[in-house]
Amino acid sequence: MADRYYTPGVRAALTAFSSRTCYKPGCTAPLLAKEDDRWVLALEIAHIRALNAGGARYDDGPSMSDEARNDFPNLIYLCTRHHRSVDAKWNATKYPTRVLAKWKRDAESGVEQLSSTIPVTADQLEAVIARAMRERDQVLADTVERLRSTDTEAYVLMNQLLAELKDARRLGSIVDPDTVSLLYTAAKNLSHLEDSASRLQSAASKYLRAAEMRQMYE
């Protein structure tokens, strides 16, 4: 049985091009909702063609690899109610592949607009995001080495952050851009700050709060 795994680039592309609501026409369920003063993902990533045999629309079309089934072209956002509805066996004829594919085209108008001006694909977008993340990872790694002999407290904290980032990457979690920017800025400027540990702690706290949302994306 294949596992649900969406790379950070795929998740970023899906969110960036989404309509910020459930893809089911007429449904206004929002992408994000506030619970206990925290923003959480309120929609679910659904497969147009099921990931595993026996699932909805699994055989409705040409052969697909597990990787392709977990890739951007085969994914949409649905609220819990409509996710269950479109995947129900008794609705197999009501929601074939072509219907959900049309929902995706209609909801992701930004993809067509971008493609009409810049020849970019979802794979290329993912590559750009991955490259940017690697560059920031290197800045963080370089900072850790500089801290080894100058600031033990900040060194330990930064190592913890790097471990969290690697874990989030492995699980395909989304880390919001503002959080990544905070970490990047902290790493870039850390050697020039008088109280580097306390400032890094502020960035770390925000990152760890964001990391708590990881379960929403599994």
C-alpha positions in Angstrom: 0.0 0.0 0.0 1.4 3.4 -1.0 1.8 6.2 1.5 0.5 9.7 1.3 3.6 11.8 0.8 3.6 15.3 -0.7 6.9 17.2 -1.1 7.2 20.7 0.3 7.2 22.0 -3.3 4.0 20.2 -4.2 2.3 21.5 -1.1 3.5 25.0 -1.7 2.2 24.9 -5.3 -1.1 23.5 -4.3 -1.6 26.2 -1.7 -0.3 29.0 -3.9 -2.6 28.2 -6.8 -5.6 27.2 -4.8 -8.8 29.3 -4.6 -8.3 29.2 -0.8 -11.6 27.4 -0.5 -12.9 23.8 -1.0 -12.6 22.9 -4.7 -16.2 21.6 -4.7 -18.2 24.2 -6.7 -20.4 26.3 -4.4 -18.6 25.3 -1.2 -17.0 28.2 0.6 -15.2 26.2 3.3 -11.9 28.1 3.8 -8.4 26.8 3.5 -7.5 28.1 6.9 -9.5 28.4 10.1 -8.7 29.9 13.5 -8.9 27.5 16.5 -7.9 28.5 20.0 -6.2 31.6 18.6 -4.1 29.6 16.1 -4.5 29.3 12.4 -4.8 25.7 11.2 -5.4 24.0 7.9 -9.1 23.4 7.6 -9.2 21.6 4.2 -7.8 18.1 3.3 -5.6 17.2 0.4 -7.6 14.8 -1.8 -6.6 12.6 -4.7 -8.4 13.0 -8.0 -7.4 9.4 -8.7 -7.0 7.3 -5.6 -3.5 6.5 -4.3 -4.3 2.8 -3.7 -6.2 0.1 -5.6 -9.8 -0.1 -4.5 -10.0 3.7 -3.9 -12.2 6.1 -5.7 -11.3 6.6 -9.4 -8.1 4.5 -9.1 -8.6 2.8 -12.5 -10.4 5.7 -14.1 -7.8 6.6 -16.7 -4.3 5.5 -17.9 -1.8 3.8 -15.6 -0.2 6.1 -13.0 2.8 5.6 -10.7 2.5 6.2 -6.9 4.6 9.2 -7.3 2.3 10.7 -10.0 -0.7 10.0 -7.8 0.9 12.1 -5.0 1.9 14.9 -7.4 0.4 18.3 -8.0 -1.7 17.4 -11.1 -3.6 14.7 -9.1 -4.3 16.7 -6.0 -7.1 19.1 -4.9 -8.3 20.7 -1.6 -11.6 19.5 -0.2 -13.4 20.1 3.0 -14.0 16.9 5.2 -17.6 16.6 4.1 -17.0 16.8 0.4 -13.8 14.6 0.6 -15.9 11.8 2.1 -18.7 12.4 -0.4 -16.6 12.3 -3.6 -14.7 9.2 -2.4 -17.8 7.3 -1.4 -18.4 4.1 -3.4 -22.0 5.0 -4.0 -20.9 8.2 -5.7 -18.5 6.6 -8.1 -20.6 7.5 -11.2 -21.4 11.0 -9.9 -17.8 12.0 -9.3 -15.6 10.5 -12.1 -12.0 11.7 -12.8 -13.1 14.3 -15.4 -15.4 16.0 -12.9 -12.7 16.5 -10.2 -10.2 17.4 -12.9 -12.5 20.2 -14.0 -12.9 21.4 -10.4 -9.1 21.6 -10.2 -8.9 23.6 -13.5 -11.6 26.0 -12.4 -10.2 26.5 -8.9 -6.6 27.0 -10.0 -7.0 29.8 -12.5 -3.6 31.2 -11.3 -1.8 28.2 -12.9 -3.1 29.1 -16.4 -2.4 32.8 -15.9 1.2 32.1 -14.8 1.7 29.6 -17.7 0.5 32.2 -20.2 3.2 34.6 -19.2 6.0 32.5 -17.9 6.7 28.9 -19.2 6.8 27.3 -15.7 5.5 23.9 -14.6 4.7 22.5 -11.2 7.9 20.5 -11.3 9.9 23.7 -12.1 8.2 25.6 -9.3 9.1 22.7 -6.9 12.7 22.9 -8.1 12.9 26.6 -7.4 11.5 26.2 -3.9 13.8 23.2 -3.2 16.8 25.2 -4.3 15.9 28.2 -2.1 15.4 25.8 0.8 18.8 24.3 0.2 20.4 27.7 0.2 18.8 28.7 3.4 19.8 25.3 4.9 23.4 26.1 4.1 23.2 29.5 5.8 21.9 27.8 8.9 24.6 25.1 8.8 27.3 27.8 8.5 25.9 29.7 11.4 26.0 26.6 13.6 29.6 26.1 12.9 30.4 29.7 13.8 28.5 29.4 17.1 30.3 26.2 18.1 33.1 28.2 19.9 31.4 31.5 20.5 27.9 31.0 21.9 27.1 27.6 23.3 23.5 28.3 24.2 22.7 29.6 20.7 24.7 26.7 19.2 22.5 24.1 21.1 19.3 25.9 20.1 20.2 26.2 16.5 21.0 22.5 16.4 17.5 21.8 17.7 16.0 24.0 15.0 18.0 22.2 12.3 16.7 18.9 13.6 13.1 20.2 13.5 13.6 21.5 10.0 14.9 18.1 8.8 12.1 16.3 10.5 9.5 18.6 8.9 11.2 18.1 5.5 11.1 14.3 5.9 7.4 14.4 6.7 6.6 16.8 4.0 5.3 19.5 6.4 4.7 23.0 5.4 6.6 25.7 7.2 5.2 29.2 6.5 7.4 31.7 4.6 7.4 34.2 7.5 8.8 31.5 9.8 11.5 30.5 7.3 12.4 34.1 6.8 12.8 34.6 10.5 15.2 31.7 10.8 17.1 32.9 7.8 17.4 36.4 9.1 18.5 35.1 12.5 21.2 32.9 11.0 22.4 35.6 8.6 22.7 38.3 11.3 23.4 36.2 14.4 27.2 36.8 14.6 26.5 40.6 14.8 24.0 40.5 17.6 24.9 41.2 21.2 22.3 38.8 22.6 22.1 36.2 19.9 20.6 33.4 22.0 17.6 35.5 23.1 16.9 36.7 19.6 17.2 33.2 18.2 14.9 32.0 20.9 12.2 34.3 19.6 12.6 32.9 16.1 12.6 29.4 17.5 9.4 29.9 19.4 7.6 31.0 16.3 8.9 28.1 14.3 8.0 25.6 17.0 4.4 27.0 17.1 4.2 26.5 13.3 5.6 23.0 13.6 2.7 22.0 15.8 0.6 22.2 12.7 2.6 19.3 11.2 0.0 16.7 12.0 -2.5 18.6 9.9 -0.5 17.9 6.8 0.2 14.2 7.3 
